[in-house]
């Protein structure tokens, strides 16, 4: 006789679960309601603040025409390139510095100094150094992402318990084996936190750079609309920028960060909602 496999019963969706799913949307609903009420009472100039339905109509038009998709692809392509360079360099250099406390103390003041300077401040100089092109955007995004990832990586490496490392070394593990199997895993939650923050700040730096130094992209779409006083396009672009950032965070970064934290034992999957 063969055993019949039974599918695990799905947990029933409780009213409290539905409330928690809907709750994050309430601030957006209130914002739209406030916007609509304000516009109905004050009736501001269409060139400064159009009504919600006009922005929604404009958003639909630029989406249907394919214009919006082209700008989104251009912006996301630059973001992926710049963030990738920032993450790789930030993690590698963060590990090298984090493994040596004296090196960390030596480099830390310099890192604090440059991380305090916003990436967009470099724009006038970088245009002269690199010109208007992909290198400009990669540098500005790298400058924003690198320091956040670097600092979090150094912190994560230094906070890994020495007891765990000594235990592996006592059992015959090499220095490289200890770094790859203990230090790297122990620092991973901090690295993911740095990546999450870096992506958000990198996205903002990119949009700001596109306002000046791009021929396409969401930032350039907004800048071009401002020349013709098209507040509806500007606001539609802001909505798209915010939605893309929210989707990247909720659909990619939050699940990765949660899985990383659960995977290496900082919390347990059942701890949520306990």
Secondary structure, 3 states (H helix, E strand, C coil): CCCCCCCCCCCCCCHHHHHHHHHHHHHHHHHHHHHHHHHHHHCCCCCCCCCHHHHHHHHHHHHHCCHHHHHHHHHHHHHHHHHHHHHHHHHHHHHHHHCCHHHHHHHHHHHHHHHCCCHHHHHHHHHHHHCCCHHHHHHHHHHHHHHHHHHHHHHHHHHCCHHHHHHHHHCCCCHHHHHHHHHHHHHHHHHHHHHHHHHHHHHHHHHHHHHHHCCCCHHHHHHHHHHCCCHHHHHHHHHHHHHHHHHHHHHHHHHHHHHHHHHCCCCCHHHCCC
